[in-house]
Amino acid sequence: MKSNKPGRKRRLVNSWMRRSTSCVLLVACWLSFGVPASAAAETYTPGQGADKDFESFAGAFLADHCIDCHGETAPEGDLSLHDLGPVDEINAGIWKSVWAQVSLQEMPPPDASELGVVDRLQFSDWVVDELSRVMRDKGGFHAHRDPHKGNFVNHELLFGELPAEIQLVPTSSPARIWRLTPQEHITRLNELINTEPPYDPEKPGLRTHGDAVPTNHGGELKLYFGVDRIIQWQGGTVAYATSVKSVPAILSSARKHGLENYPDFYTVNSAEATQILDLADDILRYMAEGPLSIAKPYQITDDPKSIADKMVGDLRGLPTSLVYSTKVVRPLTPVHDLMKDDGVSDQRVRAAVDFLFQALTYRPPTDQESNQYLQIVNESIQKLGKEDGAILGLSAIFLDRDALFRPELVQYGTPDPHGRVMLQDWELGLAVNHALRYIRPDQELRTAILDGRMRTRDDVRREVQRMLGDDSIRKPRVLKFFRDYFDYDLAGYICKDNKALTETGVTARGESHYRAMFDATASTDRLVELILQEDKDVLKQLLTTDKVVATDKDAYYFGRKRTKEEHDAAVAAVEEEEAEAKKKDNAALKQARQELDDLEKWLKENPEGDTPKKQEELAAKKKTVEAAEKARAATVRQYRLDKEKLGIAAADLSGPEIFARVSRRSFGRGSMKPERILATAPEGQRLGILTHPSWLVSHSDAMDNHAILRGRWIRERLLGGGIPDVPITVDAMLPDEPHNTLRQRMRVTRETYCWTCHEKMDPLGLPFEMYNHAGVYRTLELDQPVDSSGEIIDSGDPALDGEVSDAIEMIEKLAESERVEQVFVRHAFRFWMGRNETLHDAPVLQDAHRAYKESGGSMNALITSLLTSDAFLYRTRTGPELSTTAK
């Protein structure tokens, strides 16, 4: 892109000179020496910005490096920068694109311009500063904070040797408050009304106190009231689901690929606050009264037969169709103590206030906070009476800032010379707790905080290592990282076209596929934890394991799609077997009907022989006929189901029993089951999580595979590359050609305008064509041999680059790469710091990677390194961010 045409360069300079006479001296120097003004800088601190205006800095940069290709006539990509002026709200989109291309080192390309590292950083910082300034009152500019843009920071600068002219400063994170995630929030609320089982080392995969609240078999994250006491109900699955009191997660969360839990992402809006108040009323009443808050007194009994006279009529789907046991299993708290007896005292009110505050904020209230809520509750009781007043007053605590946000404001402590303040006491203790857990700190951590032993790096290391080393301390945040990193938990939310799904070989009947995918998420969760338990070469094991945690249905999802000839032969064999079975059923039914007809005829002809004994014989004959009819119908139904499965040769999955965590009983007999087996995947067909149906379906669409999305995942999550946003002028759609393979339809991405980005994704995603969009292994697509070839291009690691025959060969190469390990560390940093890395974080990232590598690939060692780093421990109260290119 560097201009070698003096005429064009001078025309551009003259254009800018007409706008402002202040640039005359700059242009004279620039034309004399042929170098940008930024080159005069001796050192540069990334993120400090360039205190320069458009004419003297950015204009010169564009003229020297961009205009030759993006000039007034025939600009490349139809993008002309000839008349691009200073950043404003109108041209902000173009400047955002320029920033992305320069940050990713796409423009100017290395073979067209010798752009120095400092010049590139300075220009990128300048653009972000200008976009942030101009868009401040117009929605703001946040693209550089998006975790998808984290890879815009040069990988080689983070893990290699920095140029001498770049100066780093000790890192920290900004002072901030983090809104709770939906999983954290609903887990806090669940603690108030449900008692979870303690950890059982004999059954480590079962639901345990401290684990996240799992989604139900429909993928809904819900809080259920009293299901552990329900012993009987009327109706089936749907009726049960309608009868049970439950509430969905209230706080919003984007169902998108990648990391979600960044402090800048979410707030609590007025609609959510209103819903939280409504839910608080339900929770507090259940805390006080248990099922009596949602059921009639007669529904609480250990003998459902004793209330048969009250359970009359069609009660299906009604709360009155449920029967609760008399056993109290919910936690009995000071809220219960306050409400159970007549009268009110400050002592009991304060006990309820303090308990609820600690349960919702995870720290004890200050005297001021305790007194304020005591006053609120007492005033509410005076106006509304004890029951309604206490409920309304206590509900206010559910909206306390610290019940919905976790503060890291470092309001106490002396800043160091770099303006950093270290977290301490409750802020530091809760930061460590939040890094691993969803429930409040255990007694050891609470004692350490209260005793002043959460103020140093060593204090953090002590507590982190203690918690990581104790399996009974559940750590759902670690599992959440792997969900966010791999994106394997989205499969059940991919709405499939029924016809397209049927063609994959799996059943499209009802909700079967979606239930199988939510089951698959729970199974993959369990596999991740098994590998974390060994804690050796964690990333490599996840990428290359041959182990599968499976349900009985997974034999088909992990199976092989049959060819047409194989399918026809299988159908013929089953139909032959079906014909023989029907023949036997028909013969049995015919005989039973004949015997019934004979007996009825005899009774008609011999009325005197119509005795009780003969009537019993007649009833038995009728039951035999009914049973034969049901058996014949069952045979027809079973063979119909069997034929639906003949499109797939089921995998031979066998192994020891294992358990996976599933939700509380949520849909009666339709609830998910925890039983699984630990099996071995078919050799040569599967290798690691990226070849499991949970991941493959998560990266598919309604009709087919999504090779672009899969390739982008490899590029960003394993290779550390970045992909610019799709221009708004591009209609990112593949042609609708059902008779062509996906690879053939993707020819449109090879057009010049598209291929610059797609060559970084498509060759990485197409190797997964060896599986269809239900995750089933296949050798044919549209009766043509599957082409699963691909290529690793511009990975940043020359040893990785080159052609691959299929996904398994590509995964094997990637799993051995140190660069892939480093990129994994970058994503772990983002997850636990809640922000994108900057160049100032390079020492932290290098230390974390070193800890991971020297420990033999231990995730515990990696987490410990990150949680004892300056980026985690220190906050900056005010002032500009250390980096504006990537926060």
N, C-alpha and C positions, 0 to 999 in steps of 0.2 A: 504493500500500500504506500510505501514511501515514494514521494514524487520525484521524478527525474526530469520533469518538464518545467523549466524556469518560467516559461510564459504563463502557464496555468497558475503557478504559485504567485507570480507577481500580480496577476489579475485579481486573485483573491485578496492579496495584501492591499491593493489599491481600493478594493471594495470596503475593506475594514477601515482604511485610512479615511475614507470619506465619512464614516460614521463618527470617528473620534480622532482628534489631532493628538491625543495623549499617547498614541501608540507609535509616533514617528520614530522616536529614538530606538524603541525596541525593534521595530522592523528593520531599521538601518543596521543594527548590530546583528540581527538574525540573518539578513541577506549577506552580510559580510562574512560571517563565520559558519553559516549553514547548520547551526545546532540550536535546539530549543533552549529557552532561557532557564528552564529548570535544571539543566545540566550544570549550572554554576554552583548549585548547592553542594556543600561538602558532605554533610550528614543529614539524615532524615529519620524522624521518629514516626513510625507508622501510626496513622490515625490523627496526627496533629493538624492535618489539613494544610492547604496551601493558601496563605493569606494574600491572594492575588485575584485580579479581576479577569473578566473574560478576554478582553483584548490583549492583555499582557501575558496571559498564560494559556488558557484553553484554546483560544483562537489560533495561537501559534502552533500548539500541539496538533490540532486538526489539520492545519495547512501542511505541516511537515509530514504527517503520518497517514492521513485519511483521504484528503481531497482528490488525490490522483485517481483513486478507484471510485470514490463517492462524490464526484464533482457534479457540475451543472448538466453535462450531457452524458447520456448512456451510463448512468451510475450502476454499479453492481448491486444486485438485489433490489433494484428500483429504490434505493435509499440514497438520496442526495443530501450531503451536508454542506453544500455550497452556501446556502443562505441561513444556515443554522446560527442563530444568535445566542445571547446569554440565556441561561435556564429560566423558563417561566412556565406557568401552568398549561400553556398551549403546547409547547414543544417538550414537555416533561417526558412523554412517552418515548420520544426519540433519544433523549439524553439517558433515559434508563437503559435503552438498548445499547447505546454507546458504552455506558458503564459496564454492562454485562460482558460485552465483547472484549473490552480492554482488560477487565479483571480476569477473565478466563484465558487470556493470552491468545484469543482467536484473532483479534485485530490489534494492531497490525500484525500480520503473520511473520514469523521469524525470518522467512526467506525474502521478505519485502522490506524489512526495516530493522535496524539494530537499535531497538528501544531498550534503554537501561532499566534495571529493576526499580531504582528509585524514581525515575521518571514515570514509570507505569503506576507505581503506588501513589505518587503525588497526584497524578491526574485522576485516578480512581477516587481518592479521598476528596478531591476538589469537587467532583461531580456529585458525590453523595452529600457533601456539605451543602452544596447549592440546591439540590433536590429537597433536602430536609428543610432548608430555610424557606424556599419558595412554596412548598406544599404544606407548611406547618398549619395554616388555617384552612386548608382545603382537603382535609382528610389525612394529611401527613404522608410521608414517604417511609415505607417499612420494608421494602423488598430486601434490603441488605440484612434485615434481622430474621428473615424466613429461614428455617433450618434447611430447606431445599437449596438455599444459596450459600450454605456453609462451605461448600467445596470451592467457592469463588476465591478463597484464600489459597495461595500457591502452596501445594503440598511439599515441593522440594525446599521451599524456604522454611517450612515448619519443622521438617525432619533432617534437613541438610545444614550445611554451613552458610551462615548469612554473609552477604557482602559487607565489607568493612564500613561502608557509608551508612548502613542501617543501624540505628541505635534503639535498643529495647528498654522498656522500663518495667519494674516489678508489676506483675499482673494482679488484678482483682476483678470482682464482679460488681455491678452497680447495686446500690441500695435499692430495695424493691419489696413488693409484696406479691406472693404467689397465690392465685385463686386455686382452691382445691379442684382436683379433677372429679368427674362424676363418680369414678370408682372409689376415691378417697372419701368423698362426702357420704355416699350411701353406706360405706363401711362404718363410718362414725355413727350414723343413725341406726344401723343394724345392731350395733353394740348396745344400744339403749333398750331394745325390746326382745332380742334373741340371744340365747346362750349357745355358743358354738362349742363343739367337743374339743377336749385338749388333744395335744399332739400324741399320736400313737406310733412309736418307732417301728412297730410290727407292720403298720399299714401307712407308710409315709405319704402315699398319694391321696388319701382320703381328705375330705374337707376338715380343716383344723382352725381353731381360734387364731385369728391373725391373718388368715388367707383373705384374698379379695372376694367380694361377693360375685359369684360367677353369673353369666347370663343364662337364661333358661333355654329350653330347646328351640325356642323361636328367636333367639338372639336378643331378647329384651333384658335390660338390666333393671331388675325390680327389687323392691323391698316388700317382703311378705310378713303378714301379721299372723302369728299363732299357728303356722302350719305344722309345727312339731307337736301340737296337741290335737290335731284333727284325726279322729279315729273312724269316722264314717261320713259318707255323703251320698246324695242321690244323683243319678245320672252318670254320664261318662266324662271323658276328658274335657270337652268344651264346657259342660255344665260345671264341673269342678273349678275350672279356671275362672269362670264368671262369678262363682260363689265366694271364692277366697278374697279377702281384703288385701290389696296390694297397691303399691304406688310406683311409678317409673322414676328413674333418676331425673332430677330436676335441672341440675346445672348442665349447660350446653357443652357440647364437644363436637368438633368437626370429625366426621367419619372419613378421614382422608388418609392417604398413604404417608408414612413417615412419622417423625417425632411430633408430638402434640403439646407436651407440657412445658411451654415457655411462659414465663410470667407476663409477657406483653400480649399474649393471645386473647385472654378472656377476662370479663368482668362479671358482675351479677346485675342483671337488669331488673326493672320494676316488676315485670311479669314473673320472673323467677323468685323474687323476694316475696311476692304475694303467695305463690305456690308453697314456698318454704313455711310461711306462717300457717297455711292450711294444714300442711303435713305435721307441723309441730303440735297442733291441737290433737291430731290423731295419735301421735306418738306418746304425748304426755298422758292422754286418757288411757292408753293401753298400758303404760308404765304403772299407772295407778290402779287400774281395774282388771287388766288382763283381758281375756275373751269377753268378759261382761261388757266391755266398752263397744263390742261389735256384734254381740249375740244375746239371745234371750237366756234367762237363768236356766230354763229347762234344757237348753242345748248343751249344758256342761254336766256330763255324767259319764261314768265308766261302764254303764249298762245301757246301750242304745235301745235295747228291747223294751226297757221300762218307760220309754217316751214314745212308743209306737203310735199311741193315740193322738199325739201332737204332730207327728211327722206324716200327716195324711195329705192326699192330693198330690198334684204335680209341683214339687218344690225345686225342680232342677234349675240351676242357675241362680237360685236365691240364697242369700246369706243364711236363711233359716233351714236350709237343707243340710247344714253341717252339724256334726256332733263333736264336741271338744271333751277331752279327758279332764279329770279334776286335778291332775298333777300340775303343780306350778313349776314351770321350766324357765320362765323369763327372769331376768335379774330383778331382785327386789331392792330398791334404792330409796334414798331419802325422799324422792318424789312420792313413792308409795306410802312411806311413813307419814308424810304431810297430809295425804288425802284420806287415809284409812280411818282416822279418828276425828271426832267432832272438835271444833275449836281451832284456834290459830295462835301460834306463839312465834316470836321473832327467832327463837332458837331453831324451830323446825323449818321455818321459811328460809333462814340463812343456810341451813344444812342442805336444803333442796337447791338453793341458788348456787352455792359453792360446788356441790356435786355436779350439777348440770353444766356449769361453766367449765369445770375441768374436763368433763366428758366430751365437750364440744370443741374446746380450744386446746386441750392437751397440756394446759398449765394452770396453776392455781390463780385465782383472781387476786388483784391487789386489794388492799382495804377499801380504796376508793371505788373500785369496780363492784366489790361485794356490797358495799353500802348503797350504791346507785341501784343495783338490781333488787336489793331488799326493799328499797323505797318504792320502786315500780310495782313489785308484786303486792306489797301492802296496800298501796293506793288502789290498785286494780281490785283487790278483794273487798275493800271498803265500798267501791262503786257497784260491783257485780255480784257480790257474795263469794263465799269461799271457793266453791268448785270452779265456776266459770272465771272468777277473778284470778285464782292461782294459775289456771291453765293459760289465760291470756298474758299474765305478767311474766310467767316463765318462758312463754313463746318468744319473748323479745331476745332472749339469749341465743336463740337459733340464728338470729340475724346480726349477732356481734361480729365485728370485723374479723376477729381472730377465729371465729367459728367457720368462716368462709374463705379466709385468706391466711397465709402464713407469712408474717412480717420478717424482713431482714433489713431493718432500718438503721442498725448500729447507732442509736441515739446516745449511747454512752461509750466512753473510751476516747483516747487521744489519738488523732490521726498521726501516722508516721510521715516522714518527709515527702512521700509521694501521695499524701492525702488519703491513705488507706486506713481503715479501722477494722480490727479483727472482731468477728462475731464472738460472743461470750455468753455464758450462763444459759438462760432459756432459749435465746435465739440460736445459739450454737447447738445446744442439745436437741432442739426441735428440728434443726437443719439436718443433723445426723440421723435422727429418727425418721424424718421424711424421706431421706435418701434410700431407706431400706423398707420401711413399714407403712401400713395404713392405719394401725391402731396406735393408741397413745404409748408413750415410753414405758418400758418395764421399770420395776422398782429400782434396779441397779442404776439405770441411767438417770432416773429421777433423783435418787440419792446423790449421785455424782454432781448433778446440776445444783441441788440445794446446798451441798457441801463446798461449792466453789471449785469443783474439779472438772469443769468444762470450760477451760479458758486457754488451753495451749494445744499445739499440734499433737503432742504426746497424749494428751487427754483424748483427743479425737481418735487417734490410732488405737488406743486401748479399748475404747467402746466399740469401734467399728470391727476390730478383730474379734472381740468377744461375741458380738452379735452374728458375724459371719460364720463363726465356728460352732454355733449352737443351732442344730436343726429344729429344735422345738420353738425357736424364735422365727416366726414365718416372715419371709422377705418378698412380698409380692411386687415390690418396685423393681427388683432385679428381673423377675419374669416379664414385667411390663416393658422393660427395655428391649428384651428380645422380641416381644410382640411388635413393638414399634419399629425395631430395626429390620426384622424379616418380613413384616406385614403378612403373616400367615393366618391372621385371625379375621380376615375380611371375606372369606369364601362364602359363608352363609348369607352374606348381604348382596352377593352378585346375583341379580335377578336373571334367570335363564329363560330363554324361549323354549317352550315345551318340545316342539318338534326338533329343534337343534339339540336339545339335551337328550332326547330319545335316540338320536343318531349317534351319540357318543357310546351307546351301549348300556348306560346306567338307566335306572327307572326314573321316569318323570311323573310317577303317580303321586298325587297329593303333595305333601310336604316332605316326602321321603328324602329327596336330594338335599334339601336345606337342613333337615335334621342331621343328615350324615355329615354335612360340612361343619355344623356346630359341634358335633361329636368329634370331628377331626381336629378342631381347634383345641379341645380339651386334651385329646391324645397327644398333639404336638407339644402342648404345654408340659405334659408329663415327660415326654422325651427330652425336652430341654432341661428339665430339672434333674433327670437321671445323669445327663452329661455334666451339669453343674455340680452334682454330688461328687463325681469323680474329680472334677476341677483340674483336668489336664488337657492341654491343647484344645481348649473349649471351642474356639472358632473353627479350627480344623475339623474337630469331631462333628460339629453341627453341619458342616459342609459335606462331610464324607461318610458319616455313619451309615451302616447297613441295617441298623435297628429300626423297628417300627412298633409304635404303640397302637394297637388296632382293636376295633370292634368286629363283630361277626360280619358286618356289611362291608368292611374294608377289603375283604378278599376280592371283591369286584373292582373297587376303586384302585387297588394296587395290582389288578390283573392286566391281561393283555387283550386288546381289541382283536377279535377274530377276523380273518379274511372272509370274503363272501363264500368261498368254497367250504371253509371250516364251519361257518355259520349254517349253511344249508345242510351239511352233513349232521351237525348237532341237532338241528330242528327235525330232520328225518328220524334220527334215533329216538328223540323224545316223543315224537308223534307215534312212533311204533309202540313205544312203552305206554303212552297214554291210551292208545287204542286197546291194548291188552288190559290195562287197569279199568277202563270204562266197560269193557266186556264183562269183567268180573263183577263190577258194581251193578251193572244192569241185570246180570244173572241173579245176584243176591236180592236186588229190589224186586225182580219178577217173582222170585220164589216167595219173598215175604208178602207181596200183594196177593199171590195165589192162595197162600195159607190163610190170610185174612179173609179173602173172598169166600173160601171154603167154609170157614167157621161162621161167617155171617149168614151164608146160605143155609147151613145146618141149623142155626138158631131160628131162622125164619121158618124152616120146615118142621122144626121140633120145639115149639114154644114151651112145651112142658119141661124141656131140658135147660131152660134159661135160669140157671142157678147162679148164686154169687161166685162160685168157683169158675163157671164158664165166663162170667163177666170179667173176672180177673184175667182169664186167659185171653179174652177179646182185647182188653186194654193192653196186655203185653204184646199181642200181635200188632196193634196199632203203633205202639212205640217202636217195634222192630221195623215197620214200614217207614216211620219218620226217620229213624236212625239211618236206614238204607238210603233214603232220599238225601239226607244231609251228607252222607258219605260220598254219594255220587256228585253232589254239588261241590263238596270240598275237593274231590279229585279234579273236577273241571277247573276250579279256581286255582288249585295248586299248580296244575300243568300250565295254565295261562301265565301264572307268575314265573314259573320256571322258564317258559319260552321267552319271556321278556328279558331274562338274564343271559340268554344264549349268545348275545352279541359279544360277550366277554368271556375269556377263559380265566376263571378265578385263580387268584394267586394262592399258593399253598402257604398259609400263615398259621403257624403253630408256635407255642412257647408257654412259658410259665404265666400264671395269673398275675395281673398287676391292676392297680386302681388309678383312676383319674378323678380329679375334683370336678364335681358337677353341682348345679344349683340345688337349693332345697326343693322338696316336692312342690312343683309349681303347676303341673297340669294333670294331677291325678296319675292314672296309669300311663299317661303319655310323657311323663318326666324322663329326663335323661338318666341313664344307668352308669354307675361308676366302673363296672367290671370291664377290664381290658386284658389283652395278652401282650407280652413283649416278644415280638416275632422278628424274623430276619427277612428283609426285602428280597424279591427275586433278583438273583445275581445277573449283572449286566444290564438291568433295566432301571435300577434306582440307585441313587447315591446322595444321601444327605437330604436336608429339609427342602432344598430347592427342587427336588424331584418328587416331593410328597404332594398328594392332591390338595392339602390345605393351602400350600403356597401357590401351586399352579392355578388353582381355581381363583384364588385371591387376585391373581394377575391375569385374569381373563375378562371377557365381556359376555353379553347376553347370547351371542351367536357363535363365538369362536375364541381362539387364543388371542392374546394381546402381546405379540412379539415386541412391539415398541415399548410397552410398559415394562415387560420383563427385561429387555435390553437396557432400558434406562435404570432399572434397579441395579443391575450388575455394574453399570458405568458409575453410578453415584455411590452405592453402598459398599462395593468391593474395590473399585479402582480409584475412587476419589475424584472423578471427573464431574464437571458441571455442564448442564444443558440450559441454554437460554430459553426464555419463555417463547411460546409459539406466537409469531406476529399476528396481530389482529386481522391482517389482510389474508391470512392463510385459512382455507377451509380444510381442517385436519380430518378428512374422511377418506376411507378407502372405498374404491368402487364396489358396488353391490353386484357381485358376479358369483352366484352360488356354484357354478360349475368350474370355477378356478380355485386353486389352492391359495392359502393365505400368502405364501411367498410370491405367487404370481400376481395377486392383487396388490401386493406391496411394491410393485414396480413403480408406482407413482411417487414413492418417497425417494427414488433415485434421480428425480429431476434436479437440475442444477441448484435451483433455489432451495430445495429441501435437503439435499444430500449432505450438505455441510454439517448439519446436526444429526441427521439420521444415520450417517456412517458410524457415528459413535454409539448408536443404540441397536439398530437392526441386526448387524452381524452377531451381536451378543445375545439377542432374544430369539433369533431363528433356530439355534440349536435345540431349543425346547419344543420344537415341532414334533419331536419323537413322542410327545404326549398330546392328547386332545384336550378340549377345554373343560372336560370333567376330570382331568388328571390321569386318564387311563393311557397306559403305554400302547403304542401302535407302530406298525410297520408300513401301513398304507394310509394315504389320504386321497379320497375320491378315486379309489382304485388305482392310484399311482404310488410307486415307492416313495416313502417320506424322505425329503431332503432335509436333513438335520445339520448340515454343514454350516459353519460360521467362521468368524475371525475375531481375534482380539487386536484392536488397532489403537495406536497411540495411548497405551496404558500408563506410560510413565516408567515402566519396568521393561526394558528390552527383552528380558528373558521370557516375558509373558506373551509378547506380540507374536502373532502367527495364526495360521489356519487351525481349526479344530473340526473333528468329524461329527461331534454331537455334544450334547450338554454334559455328559459324564466326563469326556475328555477335557472340556473346558473347566469344569468344576475341579477336577484333579489338579490342573495347572494353577488355578487360582488359590486353591487351598495351601499350596506350598510357598506362596509369595509373601515376602516380608512387607511389601507395599500394602497388600490386602490387610495384613495385621494392623498396619499403621492407620489405615482408613477406618478400620473397626474401632480403634482407639479414639479416633476423632469423633465418631458417632457416640461412643460412650461418654466422652467429654461433654458433648452437647446435651445429652440426656441428663446427666447429673449436675451440670452447671446451669441448665436452663437458658443457654445462650450459645451463639456461634463462637467458634474460636477466632482469635486474632493472632497476629504474628507475635504479640507479647506473651501469648500462651505457649509458644514453642517449647520453652524449658519444661513446662508442665506435661505437655504431650510426649516429649522425649523421655521424661522420667517414667511416665505411665507405661509407655511401650517397653521400656527397659525392664520395668517390674514384671510386666506380663511375660516377656521373653525369658528372663532369667529364672522365673518361677516355673517354667515349663508350660506356659499357657494357662496360668491360673486366673480365673475371673476374680477371685477374692483378692489376689494381689493387685490386679488392675484397679478394682474399686477402692481398695485401701489407699493406693497411690493418689487417685483422683480426689478422694475425700480428705486427704491430708495436704492437698496442694494449696498454694496461695489463692488460686482462682476460686476455690471452695471456701476458704477460711476468711478472706478479706473482702470488705465492701468499701466502695467509694461513695460518700454521701452526696456530694454535689460536684458540679463542674462537668466539662465535656467528657464524653466517653473516651476510653483509651483508643478505641478504633471505631471509625465510622464506616469502614468498609465491611465489617462483619462483626455484629455485636454478639 
